[in-house]
Amino acid sequence: MEPLVLVGVVLAVVLFAAAWQARRIGNERRDVTLLGVSGGVSAAGAALAFLL
């Protein structure tokens, strides 16, 4: 696995874990959504880098 893909996957996992934790402790919905969207964009970028 290339380093760029690995960094993207790790970033996506960390952002999704942060979103889950933020939702669990009751943060505002917009903050949790922002973390989730950021994780999704990072995961999509990692998938695209993996395919290319």
N, C-alpha and C positions, 0 to 999 in steps of 0.2 A: 504494500500500500504506500502510495506516495505521501510525503510529509504534508502537502497541502490538503489532501483528503483527510488525513488523520486529524489535523488541526480543526478542520470543519466539523468532523464528526464529534470530536471532544467538545467543541464550542456548542454544538447543538444539544448534546446531552446535558451539559452544564446549564444551559438556558432553560431547557425543559424541566430539569430538577429544581431550578430556582423558581420557575413558574408554579410548579406543583407545591413547593414549600410556601410560597407567597399566598397561594389560594388556601392552603391548609391553615395558615395562621390568621387569615381573614383580611388580607390587604385589599385595597380598592380594586374593583373589577377592571378598570382601565389599565392599572399597573400589571395585573396578571395577564391581561390580553396582550399588552406590549411585549412582555417576556415570551409569551407563547408564539406570537408572530415572529419575533426575532429568532426564536429557536427553529421555527419552520423555514424561514428564509435561509438560515445557516445550514439546515439539513438539505434543502434543495440545492444550495451551492455545493455542498459536499457531494451530493449525488451527481450533479452535473460534472464536477471535476473528476469524479470516479469514471464516468462514462467517456469523458474526453481523454 
